[in-house]
């Protein structure tokens, strides 16, 4: 399988401390082996960190996870947690400075390959609960009613919580911003597996 032209090397998930401290590097896909994840999200007005002719050297040298916008930061954490080393994000894997002829040509070329990117990803991470790049999607869930905790056999075991059905209906996911955009529609249709993070629930489609 041909990998995308560029990928983010996020490393692998070793421990909680490493998850936030290890730098992320922009790499060429031809030098990589193994599966990759892709991110499907809404940019919104945020353009804090994108691939340009000026930012390329910094991205290739590696930057800290905490320097990424919230949604991208959360996608890196999820990618590491599921044991995948590489992540594709359009803002960082396609040149975005359209005033440069070389970047404009790159965007035209890479945009035409996006169907293969999402079709080839081992999983697409969908940021359904965030309407912009800085927002992030790994956040506490606010329930309309208190949870009911069921304790396991020992006091040290993690409890299981019962939640009201009104918090986890399909409309909670379908009503999010990501479901209203044409770009994210094609990404969902092309992805063989989608891990979606909604306001009140996670869903996995295969």
N, C-alpha and C positions, 0 to 999 in steps of 0.2 A: 504494500500500500504506500502510495506517495504521500509524504507529510506536507503540511502547508509550507510556504516559502519561509516564514518566520514563526517562531514560537517563543513563549516565555518558559525558561527553565526554572521551575519553582522548587526543585529538589524533592525530597520525600519527607514524609511525616515521621520524625524520630521521637520527639518529645515536645511538650507544650512550650518549653523555652525556645527550642530550635524553630518552632513554627513561626514565631514572630521575629526572630533575629537573623535567620539566614537570608541573605540577599537574593533577589530575583534577577535573572539575566535574560536579555534578549539574545536569541541564538538563531542560526540558520537551520531550517528544517532538514536540509540535506545532510547535516552533521549529526542528526538525532536518530535514535532507534526506540521503538516502543510506542505505546498508545499515548494519546493526548486528549484532554478535555477542551471544550469550547464554552464560552460564556455568551448567553443571550440576555440582553438587558436594555433598558432605556437610558440613553445618554442624558437627556434633559439639557439644560443650559451649561452643564459642567464641561469644561475643557482644560482641567487643571494639569493633566498628564496625558499627552498624546505623543505618537511617534512623528517626529519631524527631522529634517536634516540636522538641526541643532541639538535635539535631544537624543539622537541615535547613539552617540558615543557614551553618554551617561547610562542609557539603558543596557548597552552591551557590557559596560563595566560592572553593572549590578547595583540595584538600589534596595533599600530596606522595605519590608512589607508595609511598615507604618507610613511610608511616603506615598503609598497608593491611595486614590480616592476610596471611600468606604465600600462601595459595591465591588470594585476590583480587588480590594484587600480581602473581603469575605470570600470571593471566588478562589483566590490563592489558597486560603485556609482550607476550604472544602476540597480543593484539588489534592492538597497534601494529605488530608484526612482519608480520602478514598484510595490513596496509594498510587496516584498518577503523578508522573514527574513533569509533564509538559502541559501548558495551557495556552489556548489561542484566544486573544481578545482583539477585536477589530481595531480599536483605538490605538493599540500598541504594536500591532503586527502588520498594519498597512500605513504607509506614509499619509499624513493628514494635511500637510501644508500645501494646499492646492494652488498657491501662487507660484510654486516652483514647478517648472515643466517636468522635471524628472519625477517629482512626487505625484503630479497629476497623472502621468503615464503609469506609475506604480499602482495608484488607486484604481484606475480603469482596468488594469490587468488583474489585480487581486480581487476586486469586487466581482469579477466574472467567475472567480474560482470559489466563491463563498459557498455555493451549493455543495461542492466537494468537501469543503472544510467541515461543514456541519454533518454531512453524510458520513464522513470518515472518523468523526470524533467518537471515542469510546463512550462518552457521556456528555450531554450538554447541560450545563448548570444554568437554570433559568431564575433570574432575579425578579420574581413576580411581585414581591412586596415593596420594591423600590421604584420610584418614578424618576430618579436621576442618579448620576454616577457617584455622587458624594454620599448618598443616603445610607447605603449598606442594607443587607437583608438578614444578617444574623443578629436578631434583636429579640428582646423579651416579647412574649405574646400576652396581650391584655384580654382577659376573658370577661364576658358579660356577666358571668356568675362564678362563685367560688368553685375551685376544683375539689374533688373528693379523693383523698389519698388512701390507697390500700397498701398497708405495710406488709412486707414479705415475711418469711419465716423467722428471720433474726432482725434485731433492732438496727444492725449495721447495714442491712441491705437497702438498696435504693427503692423508694416507694413507687408504685404505679398510680397514675392519676386518671380518674374518670372526668371527662369534660362534657359540657352540654353540646348536644348535636347542632344547635343553632350556630355554634362557633366554627364548625368545620363542614359546612355545606359546600357544594360545588360552586355556588355563587360567590363565595368568599375568594376563590381563586380566579374564576372567570371574570369577575368584576374588577380585577387589578389593571393597572396601566399597560402592562406588557401585553395584555390580550387585545389592545386597541391599535397596535402598530403593525403596519405591513411588513416591516423588516423582521420583527420577531415572529410573525406568523409563518413566514417561509422557514425560519430557523426551527420552529417547533415541528413543522411538517416534514422537514428533511432529517431531523435528528433521529437515529435509531433508538436512543435512550435519553430521556429527559428527567433530570432531578430538579424539581421546581420548589422554590421557597416562597410560600405565600404569607399573608399576614397572620394566619392562624394555624397553618399546617404545612407540612412538606408532602409532596406527592412524587411518585416515581412511575414513569410510563416507559414501557419497553415494547 
